[in-house]
Amino acid sequence: MEKTAKILGILGGGQLGRMSALAAARLGIKCVIFTDGEDHPASEVSWKTIVAHYDDQKALGQFAELVDVVTYEFENIPVETIRYLQSKTSVFPDDKILEIAQDRITEKSFLNTIDIPTTRWKEIKTVSDIEGCFSEWNCEELIIKTTRFGYDGKGQSKINKTDNINKIFTSFDGQNLIAEEIVNFTHEISVIVARDKDGKMETYGPAHNVHENHILATSSCPAPISSPLKVRATVLTERLAKKVSLQGVLALEMFVTKDGGIIANEIAPRTHNSGHWTIDACTVSQFENHVRTVCGLPVGMPIQHSNVKMINLIGNDIDNVGDYLKNYKACVHLYGKSETREGRKMGHITILN
Ligand code: AMP
């Protein structure tokens, strides 16, 4: 048998790292967490933790010495950090997909070159670029987003033709911007794909995702969309994974449009909140397949044995956990975060049916 990794390094110490580390433990794989954060729930279930900045080469060197392979649990890791680690050990998914996913312009350009449709978009450098979009797209409203570091609706703003465009443009304070045409969608969905070193793929979903205040509130699977749309969403996600020679897991967030098309919104080159339900509703979860594929093990076939709805516990939602603990259909997952804050993901519930 080929040598497979026995010690996995995870950049980032949040709940995605925690759930990957729990899956790793079941496979006899130890995890080392590298984080620059103060509260790192992944550490509580891992073998070791290094707390340092992501550009601290000495600490990164020590991290690389300790582990057989490195992965990451969020995409705002500097790509230089990944390249530095790649000079010392293996890192999956690699720097190329991370670089694509970190910038909305690179991401949309790449998706379009591999025939994955997106909404119409344009790079914005001036106020007149925004005005140009209104006339070119013949629309009343559009969305402006920062090209980097946006999440949970942060760094984006819907603007109307009649708004003070100059004021809105200035409020972005010189950050790189993209304008997007507003998608008239019926559903937001996501597919997660795991691809192993031999190129074998397994997928999860599509899940139907509902956002509240720009934060994922629920994910349900199966999604209430037609079979051809499900197939199309899966085909597009598999195409993406193949084109970037993925080893690991990625999620593709998509819109189902009113006229029955599918267009991509965002790539996450990691495990995804919209796949938390896979822990309780599938024989092999996204986290297990993440660990398997980055460690050189074969991807597992994830048979979904139950219909499912995942409910995120955001901020004070965690106060309702007592009700879920009494519900025999509810699987309770708490992330052990020390402080409850508005908008913070504190845990999730999976309801099986
Ligand atoms: P994002 O940060 O791109 O994932 O956007 C966060 C949320 O904003 C998405 O889940 C959608 O609900 C909404 N959104 C983003 N872009 C668009 C768009 N071009 N048209 C309509 N809704 C959008």
Residues whose N, C-alpha, C, O or C-beta is under 5 A from the ligand:
A	BS01	AMP	T119 G153 E180 E181 I182 V183 H211 E266
